[in-house]
Amino acid sequence: KLGKLTNLARVYWYTVEFGLVKQADGLRIYGAGIASSHSESLFALEDASPNRVAFDLQRVMQTDYRIDDFQETYFVIQSLDDLLALAKIDFAPIYAQIEDKVDIPPGQLMAQDELFSRGTGSYHAKKR
């Protein structure tokens, strides 16, 4: 109805499928897509290539993702409670805020990003 399925799908992708969560002893995976892939689990947590960026809902809703390969950027939530809080959000005002903003390519960092780690991008650079 609101024509924002793409933006909502990005939230799903970067949380339910490929999410990371911050814990006292480091980052952990929680997404189903990442948990089902040993190689992507290692890539997301240990490889120098991907960016690991603090979760920001508007940022996530604007960020394209890769369906055919490892992610170039993973978003990190502070706690699983933050994930549950997403279920209570009224997305309509957020859709309005991002209406005229351009989509962000998967590996691109933004000035306002809070980084857990800046990736080298080497994995995907080899494939281009």
C-alpha positions in Angstrom: 0.0 0.0 0.0 2.8 2.5 0.8 5.1 1.2 -2.0 8.0 0.6 0.4 8.4 -3.1 0.3 12.0 -2.7 -0.9 12.9 -0.7 2.2 11.2 -3.1 4.5 12.9 -6.0 2.8 16.3 -4.4 3.6 15.4 -4.4 7.3 14.6 -8.1 7.1 17.7 -8.9 5.1 20.1 -7.1 7.4 18.5 -8.4 10.6 16.6 -11.7 10.3 18.9 -13.0 7.6 22.3 -11.4 8.1 22.4 -9.6 11.4 25.2 -9.2 13.9 24.8 -8.4 17.6 27.2 -6.8 20.0 28.0 -8.7 23.1 30.5 -8.1 25.9 33.0 -10.6 24.4 32.6 -9.4 20.8 30.3 -9.6 17.8 28.0 -12.6 17.3 25.8 -13.7 14.4 22.1 -14.0 14.8 20.7 -14.0 11.3 19.3 -17.2 9.9 21.0 -16.8 6.5 24.4 -16.2 8.1 24.0 -18.9 10.8 23.3 -21.5 8.1 26.5 -20.7 6.2 29.7 -21.6 8.0 31.8 -19.8 5.4 29.8 -16.6 5.7 29.8 -16.8 9.5 33.6 -16.8 9.4 33.6 -14.0 6.8 31.2 -11.8 8.7 33.0 -12.2 12.1 36.7 -12.6 11.2 37.5 -11.5 7.7 39.0 -8.0 7.1 36.9 -7.4 4.0 33.4 -6.4 5.2 32.3 -3.3 6.9 30.6 -3.7 10.3 28.4 -0.7 11.0 26.2 0.1 13.9 22.5 -0.5 13.1 20.7 2.7 12.1 17.2 2.0 10.8 17.1 4.7 8.2 20.5 3.8 6.9 19.6 0.1 6.7 16.4 0.9 4.8 18.4 2.8 2.2 21.1 0.2 1.8 21.1 -2.3 -1.1 22.3 -5.9 -0.4 23.9 -8.8 -2.2 21.7 -11.8 -2.7 24.4 -13.8 -4.6 27.5 -13.5 -2.4 28.8 -12.5 1.0 27.6 -9.2 2.3 29.9 -6.1 1.8 28.4 -4.5 5.0 26.9 -6.1 8.1 24.8 -4.1 10.5 25.4 -4.6 14.3 22.6 -4.2 16.8 23.4 -3.4 20.4 21.2 -6.1 21.9 18.5 -8.6 20.9 16.0 -6.3 22.7 16.7 -3.8 19.9 15.7 -6.3 17.4 12.4 -7.0 19.2 11.8 -3.3 19.4 11.7 -3.1 15.6 8.4 -5.1 15.7 6.7 -2.1 17.5 7.8 0.7 15.2 5.5 2.6 13.0 7.5 2.7 9.8 5.3 5.2 8.0 7.2 8.3 9.3 10.5 6.7 8.5 9.3 6.0 4.9 8.5 9.7 4.6 12.0 10.7 5.9 13.8 8.5 3.3 11.4 9.2 0.4 13.7 11.4 -1.6 17.0 9.9 -0.5 19.1 7.8 -2.8 19.8 4.1 -2.3 23.2 3.3 -0.8 25.3 0.6 -2.6 26.1 -2.4 -0.4 29.8 -1.6 0.4 29.6 2.2 0.7 30.2 3.9 4.0 28.5 7.1 5.0 30.0 10.0 7.0 27.5 9.4 9.8 28.2 5.7 10.1 29.3 4.4 13.5 31.9 1.8 12.6 32.8 -1.3 14.4 35.3 -2.0 11.6 36.0 -0.4 8.3 36.4 -3.2 5.8 39.1 -3.5 3.2 36.7 -4.5 0.5 39.3 -6.9 -0.8 37.0 -9.9 -1.2 34.6 -8.1 -3.6 37.3 -6.1 -5.3 38.8 -9.3 -6.6 35.4 -10.2 -8.2 34.9 -6.9 -10.0 
